[in-house]
């Protein structure tokens, strides 16, 4: 199946539109979202200058991909289970990955991360997920990533300070 850009945009808008049950119709949204995530990560690696910055970009791309799937797991664990809710969560998560297509520099990755949380929350609410539960789940999923990344930077900088490295 060949999906033209305009058809993809119309499909994404339709999937985000409301709570009606669409069964497996959310699968193209997942494909579009994951493609955007992988495309943005790949662009970051390709556009990085050769040498150590390229390695750092590769690691950043890998951690972005891993954290995206960790956020999905957190959302699924924290929200009530039902076929309709699972479909809404999966679709909201997938549409939240679309901003990652532009996340090929550290600053753009941070912006994509923030927009991703807002989009995921908004789509899930529009698809009928309970607002207070979704507020907690998004805050925990995106907040957990922020805390772990902040601790990682703190430990890395502490190690550099203690070991006297550059």
N, C-alpha and C positions, 0 to 999 in steps of 0.2 A: 504494500500500500504506500503510495507516494502522497505525502502530506505537504501541500503548498503553504507558504507562510500565512496568507490571508485565511485559509481554512483552519490553520492551527490557532490563530488569534481568535477566530470566531468560536472554535471549540473550547478554548480556554475560558473565554467569557461565558459561554454556556455552562460549563462545569462549575464556575464560581458563582453562577447566578442564584442558586437557591437550594432548598433542602430536598427536592424531589429525588427519588431513588433512581440511579442510573445503572446499577449493577456494575459491570466491568467497563463501562464507558469511561471511567476515570483513568484507565490504563494509558491512553494517549497523553493525558496530562502528566502522568508519572514519567513517561518516556521523554516528554518535552523538558520537564524540570531536571531530570537526571542528565540529559544531554547538555542543558545550559550549565549545570554545575561542572561537568567534566570539560566542557568547552572553555569555560572561564579559567579553570585550573590549568588546562593545557596551554592556553594563551599566555598565562603567567610564566610558565616554564619556557615556552618558545621565545618570548620577548625578553627574557632575562639575559644579561650579558654572560658570556662563557666564564667559567671559573667558579669560585665559591658562591657568588650571588646566585648562580644558576642552581646550585645544590640547595641553597636556602629556599629558593622559590619552589623547587621540587618538593621539599619537606613541607612547606606551607600549603602547597596544593594537596598533598596527601592528607595532612591534618584537617584541612577544610572538608575534604570528602568524608573522612572518618567521622568528624563532628556532625556533618549533615545527617548521617545515618544514626548516630548516637541521639541526636535531637528527635528523630522519628521514634526511636525506641522509648525515649523518655515520655513523649507525648502519648504513645500507645499504652504505656504503663500507668500513667496518671489519669487518663480519661476513661469514663465508663465504656464497657465493651458491648457492642451490638453491631450487626452487619452495617447498618446505616451510619453509625458513628465511626466505625473503622474506615468505611469508604470516604467519609467526610474528612477524617484526619489525614488519611493517605493523600487525598486530593489536595488538601490545604498545604500539606508539607511539600508536595511536588510543585505546586504553583509558587510556593515560597522560595523554591530553588532558582526560579527564573532570573532574579537579580544577580545571581552568581555568574552569569555570562559576562558581566562587566567587571568581575572581581579579579583582575589580573595584576594589580599592584597592591601593596599592603593597605594603602588608604582606601582604594576602591573595594578591597575585600572587607574592610571594616564597615563601609557604607552598605555593601551588599548584605552583610550579616544583619545589620539593623533593619534594613528594608525587608529582608527575608522574614524576620520575626513579625513585623507589622502585617505583611501580606498573609502569612500563615494564620495569624490570629483572625484577620478580617474574613478570609475565605471560610475558615472553620465556623465562625459565628454565622455567616450568611448561609452555610450549609446545615445549620440547625444544631450545632454543638452548644451545650450549656455555657453561657458567658462566664460565670464565676469559675467554673472548672477549667475553661480554656485560659482564662487570665492566669490562674495558678500554674497550669501546665506550661504555658509559653514562658512565664517568668522563671520557672524552675529550669526549663530546658536551655533557654538562652542565657540565663543567669549562671547556671552551672558551667557552661562553656566559658563565660567571662571570668569566673572565679578561677577555674583551672588554668586558663591562659595567663591570668595575672600572677598566680602562684609560680607558674613556670618561668615567667620573666623575672620575678623576684629572686627565685633560686639561681637562675642563670647569672644575673647581675651580682648576686652575693658570692657565687663561686668565682667570678672574674675578680671581684674585689679582694677576696681572701687569697686567691692564688696569684694575684698580681699580673694577670693577663691583660691583653689589650681589648 
